[in-house]
């Protein structure tokens, strides 16, 4: 798949913001590492292969929120039993996503774009939705701002992966298409601001479930 180009101005924004945020958030990242170690032991980081720009795989980094050795669906519901107590809090506050700033700095991801997908699910996307893998995935995006609602929607499904692929993926890619049509630097900054508000409101959001994306 031919990679969709990322504007130089957006790449400059990615490098600047991710580098500054990694420096400013270093004490918080250290605290999160300590919480995970005390709550469920090592490892602190969760590494997983994801589909990047041009359908090429890369290693995504997150703070580990699930029990080691746990198995199950490739998607995570709002009340997934694999998530640790500490992990549930981190996912609700989206703090587990912070190591992805390193992915942004490296160029694997961008600040705002489609959600990075796991290869196993990406290969099962409806054909009409696979265009999304041409684009660089984002730390945030219109779909990521609905992650708690999407996670809650998976709870109680007999086949959560099927529901995700047949119902949620077409909705997600529709939102991604609208954003990518005018993904300018001002639009990215506005979306980043909305993400900050989304995270700050998460402790008061009782109706959207407790989980993040897979």
Buried (B, 14 or more C-beta within 10 A) or exposed (E): EEBBEBEEEBBEBBBEBBBEBBEEBEEEBEEBBEBBBEBBEEEBEBEEEBBBBEBEEBEBBBBBBBEEEEEEBBBBBBBBEBBBEBBBBBBBBBBBBBBBBBBBBBBBBBBBBBBBBBBEBBEBBEEEBBBBBBBBBBBBBBBBBBBBEBBBBBBEBEEBBEBBBEBBBEBBBEBBBEBBEEBEBEBBBEBBEBBEEBBEEBEEEEEBBBBBBB
